[in-house]
Amino acid sequence: MAGPRRVYGVVMPASRADTPNLLVLIKSVLPSLSKAETKVAQEIIREPEDASTRTITELARAAGTSEATVVRFCRSLGLTGHRELRMRAAQAVIGTGEGPDREIAGGDIPTGADMSRIIATVSYADVGAIKDTANALDTAACEAAVNALAAAGRIDVFGVEASGIVAADLVKKLHRIGCMAFSWPDVHAALVATALAGPKDVAVAISHSGATTETVEFLESARDREAVTIAITNHARSPLAQAADLVLTTAARETTFRSGATVSRIAQLMVVDCLFVGVAAKQRKRSAKALAATAAAVSGRQRA
């Protein structure tokens, strides 16, 4: 958005004021970087400790680029220059703390890996995705999203494939506390729903890449009708993010056998849980009553 926008009592700035972990920040903007800048990004992700001590010349040489490219890369991240890049890289290394060996932390599953290695790698990636997402989430955006959901006359949620599973989970949770929420199995149904949306309604779109055509179309359609639009995505500069009033950024790195469907889903579900708990806490009495009623409705259907 070009400037500040007030969404349900919270002023959303044109740019973020907080300072997420450098590696999380880099991963969130990776798809929007040039090929040369991507080389710098990949080098820092691969060797963040080295990046914290290298001169601009050394970093450019290690990435196979030029010093000018490193400068442009810093600007793309919203940093003042290479000095701040080094400082943020050092903070990222310190924030990581003690962890597993480099291969497990890297997240790839080699050929012939035994079950203990698979469990260690998968669990480390999942826990890391939750921690990184918690650090990446914009508190003001989350607050505004909760306010919008709590006040919405109608909530439409859409995602494709694995993101669709997350969309259904959010709707199920919101239904349990009395919110009028719907998820849609295909883009045609979703577009029909947004055709009837208005300023008092909310549309939530979920996509790891932020580039899924159907999901972007859904959110653009909702915004055209002045509904509040919320994007849950791993990439803060994606087409989906550009169509959203509020962007909730996940931080998940997919690895071997886990392309776009597993670690990303864990991170998305964490965001969904934050929204659900936020809405439930905001209207505590109503939520408690609704949860008790819905629990009672199925309490007799469990076998002893």
Order of alpha helices (4+ residues) and beta strands (2+ residues): beta-beta-alpha-alpha-alpha-alpha-alpha-alpha-alpha-alpha-alpha-beta-alpha-beta-alpha-beta-alpha-beta-alpha-beta-alpha-alpha
